[in-house]
Amino acid sequence: MKVIESLTSECINLLKKHNLLKQLIKSEYRDTIINKVNLDEKLKEEHVNKFLQQFGIVSDQGVIDETKYEEWLKSQNLIKTEVEKIALNEIKLKIYNQQNFGHKVEARFLERKNNLDIFVYSLIRLKDFYEAKELYTRILCKEESFGNLAKQHSEGMENKTRGIVGPTSLESTHPALASVLRKATPGEVQPPIKLTGANGAIFLIVRLETFEPAKLDEFMSAKMALEMFDDWLDTKANNLMESILANQCGEDNE
């Protein structure tokens, strides 16, 4: 954290003014952590080659075209050690998270599972209750398809997708809508749901299309570990930032 320790009062004030101080602290913490993770040479080579392959520098057989590599380095204003760092950051962070948070992954998953399940649903959003009731009845009576009515009448962005929303989790979904979707049976149209917000009331007609429960597979384990790392990093950054600002105030008062 030498960069943070060397900051002058003027730099600290400028970073604070532009809301960049915490961002810098987190970045320095992350770099310090990643730099301490050691990889064997074979794993390093594998991930660096995989990174370079997307730029056409490494063949499918894993052979680096040194001429292309040198030209690419010049065009990007990079050196090989910088490329290696960029290429290995993700795997190093993944390994660190597994070592330090892996034992907590299952508990985190069970705590968060309701917000991790994947839903696809159809939605029509309206401001007029009577219009919502009419469209709901037309869908039930199969007078017209849900998709056509969503395209013609929905007052949200879902009118561009014929009403389809997802695949998505329900993390940022309105609690009332999320509650209905969690209890819904795929294919059943729900009666209009009233939601009240800052811009007044809206009425939603929804139909759950598919539901896929979250599974604690390799991808999800990495996601849970990363979430815990981000929470930990945020706390560390907040504590250090408070300390820096408190010390600065003390110096200013001397």
PyMOL commands that set and color helices and strands:
alter all, ss='L'
color gray80, all
select helices_A, chain A and resi 2-5+9-17+21-35+41-53+66-76+80-115+129-140+146-153+157-160+175-183+218-253
alter helices_A, ss='H'
color red, helices_A
select strands_A, chain A and resi 118-126+164-168+189-197+200-212
alter strands_A, ss='S'
color yellow, strands_A
deselect
rebuild
show_as cartoon
